[in-house]
Amino acid sequence: MMDFMFYTPLRVVFEREGIRDVGRYVSRNGNRVLLVTGKRHLKEDGKLDEILESLKRTEKIEDVFIFNNTPQNPDIEAIHQARDVIVEHNLNVVLAVGGGSSMDLAKAASICAKHKRDIMDIFNDPALPVLDAYPIICSPTTSGSGSEVTKYVVFNDNKKKLKMAMSSEGFFPKVSLIDPELTYSMSKEVIANTGFDALSHAIEAYTSRSACPVTDAYCREAISLIHTYLVDAYKTKNQKSMDNMSLAAMFAGMALNVGRASLPHALEHSLSAYRPNLPHGLGLSIVMVPFMKRAFRCNMVKFADIAYFLGESISNDSLENAAERSIDVVVKFKEQLNLKYTLKDFGFDKKEIDNLVDNTLFTMEHGLKNSPCNFTEKDVRDIYYEALEG
């Protein structure tokens, strides 16, 4: 048995219609609230009124301020805007109801406001892993990012074309309130993009050098649920399938806390640094297959498992063939979800490849080191070239 450490200080409430009681969970952690959401989603489907009503009828809560200027990928400017609202109005608890961008922005704004500092000061602080933040409650409206159960934040520096990830115990939400009904109004495209994000988390955490028995259990469950329910959720928006995708995203996020991401996320972060409007999960779908083609031989048992969890019958295959079939089944998944994009579709060309490679090596070296193979600079460049053409 290998040695490992697993730490996830979370209260998870998984409950359909649970958002109606969100005021109860918020009021246990503070009385002056910043509500971070996306620009339109909650308001258009009527959920914003439900949330505000729940907060209003909770006597302890004195005031609520809404921040909905959340970009596709959270950036420094938006983080500082939200921070300033917290500081100016003496707020002491942050509620994020949205996708991964809203939740990451809320976490970053919370820690910046707590210490009255800029995000880059926080990012460069050696004490970041143990810095505290104002209490955070997260409730996801998508089923993919897993940010509702992680200690991570990702944000863009659009001026420098950098996307950076940081980790702190202060980013763990005090409550992860997962109400699958919040995901029912997702478009088909968002279901596909965020579902692939969850699959990427599980594949990367399962095959990474930081994997352990606990993360393996979460990943196995996540990949199996995604196999059973993602395509049906995409095609029919069946409620059972949508509910189980919320569960899969949670499991994959839990695994990511210790198993951590590897090369696909390192590659994608550079893509959305250069194209901030590129959805994260869609970017992952572009680089995942070129990654797997080069990675499966470095951990054939785990990649053979992935093929099996995704529905392939591998009992009569050699280990190498079984592992390689994980690539085929992910390709099939992409086709079923209509994720047939290349980097060219988002305006990338060969002239940008060197910049993408440099960006990846500079911002996400830890992702390379956590990968199942010892990927070189040439490997990274070759993957980008393959993703460019498809």
N, C-alpha and C positions, 0 to 999 in steps of 0.2 A: 504493500500500500504506500502510495506517495504521500509526502508531507504537503499540507496546504493550509491556507487561512481563508476564511470566508466571513465577510462582515457586511450586513445589510440592515441598518437600523430603520426599518420602515413599518408604518402601519398601512396595510393595503385594505381598502374597502372595495370589493368588487360586487356591484349591485345595480341592476337595472332600475332606472328612475332614482338612483341614489343622489343625483345632482340636486334634487328637491330639498335635501337635508344638508346642503353644503354649508349653510350658515352655522350649523352646529359644530362642524369640524373647524371652520375658520375661527369661530369665537373662542375656542379653547386655546388658540395660539396668539390672539391679538384682538384689538378692537377698532383699529383704524386700517382700512384695507385698500391695497392697490389690486384691482382686477385687471389682469393682462389677457387680452384676447386677440384674435385675428381681426381683420378689417371689417368683414361682413358676415361671416358664417353664422355666428351665434344669433345675431340680430335678425337675420333673414328667416331662420327656422324657429324663432320665438323662444329659444332657450335662454337668451340674455335676460328676458323679463322674469323667467322662472328663477334664475340665479339671484337677480336683484331682489326679488320678493323674498327669497329664503334668507338673504342677508338682512333685509329690512325687518323681518319679523323676529330676528334674534336680538333681544334687548341689549346685550352687551356691546354690540357693534354700533359705534358712534358715527362713522362716516365711510363712504366708499368712493374711490376715484377710479375711473375707467381709463386704461391705456390700450388703444387698439391700433396704434401705428406700428404694427409688427410686419417686417418685410419677409419675403420668402425664405431668406437666410438671415438670421439676426445679425445686425452690424453694430459697430461701435457707437454710431450716432443715435440709433434707436435705444440702445442700452443706457446711454447717458441721459436721454430724454426721460426714460422711465425712472432712472435713479433720481433725477431732479424732482420729479413729482413726489417721490417718497420722502425726500429730504425736506422739500418746501412745506409739505402738509403734515409732517411728523407722523407718517404712517409706520406701522409696526408689524404688519403681516402682509404677505403677497399671495394672492390666489391666481393661478394660471389655468385658464380653461381654453384649450386650443390644441394645435398640433405641436410638433417638436420645436418649431421656431418660437412659439409663444412661451412654452415652458422653459426653453433655454434662455430666452431674453429675461424672463421673470427671475430665474436663478441668478443671472449675472447682475441684473439691476439690484437685487436684494443684497448681494454681498458688497457691491459698490456703495450702496446707500448706507449700509451698516458701518462702513469704515470711512465714508465720505471721500472716496478716492475714484480715480479713473480706472477703466477696465484694464488698461495695459499696465498700470502700477500693480494691480492685483495679480495679473497674469505673470508678472516677473518677480513677484514676492516669493522667496523661498519657503515662507510659512503658509503658502496657499493651501496645501493639503489639509491643514487643520484650522484655517480661518473660519469664523462663524459668520452667519448671515441672519437676516430677519427670517422668521419662520415662513416656509413655503408650502403651500398646498397645491397639488397638481391634479388636474382632471383632463384627460386627453379626449380630443374630438376626432382623432385618427387612430388607426391601429397599426403602428409601425415604428415610431421613433423610440419608444421605451423610455423617454426622458422622465416619465412620471415615476420611475423606480430606479433612476441612476444617479450617480455622483458626478456626472459629466455636464459640461457646457461647451457648445461650439459656437463660434462667432466669426464674422467677417471683418477684416480691415479692407474696405473697398478701395481706399486710396492706394494702398500698397499691393492690392490683389493677393491678400493672404487670408486663409481660413485656418483658425487655430482652435485647438481643443484644450480644455483644462479640466482638472479634477480636484474636488475638495469634498471632505465630509460635510461641509456646510451646505453643499448642493443637494444632499439627500432631502426629499420632501418630508415634512412631518406627517403628512397624510397623502397617500395616493388614492384618490377617489376615482375608480374606474367604472363609469356608467356607460355600458355599450350603446345605449340609446343615442348618446351624443354622436356616435359614428354613423348612424343610419342615413344621414343626409349627405354623406360623402359622395362625390361624383365617381364614376367608374374609373376615371384616370387617377384620382387620388387613392382609391382602393388599391389599384395596381401598384402605384408608386410606393405607398407606405407599406403595403404587404411585402413588397420585395425588400424594402429596408429591413423589416423584421426578419425575413429569411437570411439576409446578409449578416445581420447581427448573430444569428444562430450558427451559420456556417463558419463565420470567422472565429467566434468564441469557442466553438467545438474543436476546430483544427489548430488553434493558436498554441503558442508555447506556454501560455499562462493558464491553459485549461486545467481543471481539477475535477474530481468526482462529482462535486455539487454542480458546477457549471455544466458538465456533461449531461446530467439528469435534466436540467432546465432546457438545454439545447435539443436533446432528443424529443422532449415533449413539444417544444416550439415547432421543430421541423415537421413532426408528425401532424400536428394541428394544421399547419400551413398547407401541407399536402392534401389534407382532407377538406379544408374549408375555403382556401383563398380563391380558387377559380370559381367556385359556386358563389362566393360573396361578390366577386367581380361581375359575374354574368347575371345573377338573379337578385342580389342584395337580400337574400334570405336571412331572416333575423338570427336564426341559430348559427348560421355561418359567420355573420357579422360579430355575434357575441364571442364565438370561439376565436376569431381573429384578434379581438381585444385581449383575450387570454394569451394567445400565442405571442403577441407583441410584449406583453408583460413578462412572460417567461424568458424571451430573448433578451429583454432589457436587464433582467435580474442576472442572467449569465454574463452580460457584458461588463458588469461591475468588477468581476474578477478575471474572466476569460479575456476581456478586452478585444478591441477591434484590431485588424491586421492590415494587409496591403490594400484590399479593395477600398476601405475607408480613407487610407492615405492617398490613394489615387483620386478618389472622388472629391476630397476636400480641395484639391488643386483645381478641379474642374469648376466647382461652384464658386471658388474664389475668383476665377476669371469670368464666369457667367453666373452672377448672383441670382438670376431668375431660373436657373436650372434646378428643378426639384431634386432633392438629395437622393431619394430612392431610385429615381429614373437614372441619375448619374451612376449609381451603383450597378444598375442592371446593364449598363454599357460596358463596365470594366470587369464584371464578375467572371464571365466565361473565359476571357483571355487570362485572368488570374488562375482559374481552376486548371486550365490546360497545363500550366507550369507548376502547379502546386500539388496535384493529386498524388504524384509519386513520392512526395516527401512525408506523407502520412496516409498510406494506402488503406489502412484499417478504418480510419475515421472517414475518409472519403467514400469507401465502400458502404459504411454505415449510412452516410447521407443519401446515397443512391437507394438504399433499402427504405429509409424513413420516408423518402419521396415516392415510394410505391413501386420501385423496380424489383423484379424477381431475380436475385443474384446467386441463388443457391448452387447453380451449376457452373458459375463463372470462376475463373482464376481470380485471385485477389487483385491483381493489376487490372484485369478487365472490369471487375466489379467497381473498383475505384474510379476508373475512367468513365463508367456509365453515369456517375454523378454529373458529369458535364452534359451528357445528352439530356438528362431529365431536367436540368436547369434551363437548357435551350428550349425544351418543350414547354416549360413553365412560362418562359418569356413570350413564346408564340401565343399561348392561350390567353395571356394578359395583354397582348398587343404591344409589348415592349420591344419593338423591333428597330430601335434607334441606333444611330452611330454618332460619333463626335461631330462629323460633318453636318449632321442635321441641326446642330446648335452653333454652327458658324466657326468651328475650329478648323484649322488647316495645319499643314506640316510645319509652317514657320513657327507655330506656337509650341510645338512638342518640347523643344529644349527648355523653354520657360516652365512648362508644366513639370518636367522632370526635376529641374532645380527647385521649384516650389515644393514638390513632394519631399525631396531629400531634406529641405530646410525645415519645414513645418511638421513633418510627420515621420521623423526617423524612428520613433518608438513603434510606429505601426509596422515598419519594415522589420524591425528586430523581433516583433511578436509573431511574425508570420511563420508558417510551417517550414519554409525554405529560406536559405540565405540568398535573398534576392539582391542582384547587383543593379548598378545604375543602368547597365545595358538592358537588363530584364524590364526595368520600369519603362524605359524608352520603347522597347519592343511591344509592351502591352498597350501603351498609348497609340502606337502606330496601328496596331491591329484594331483597336477600338475606333480609330478614325475611319476606317473603311468598313468595318463590320464583317 
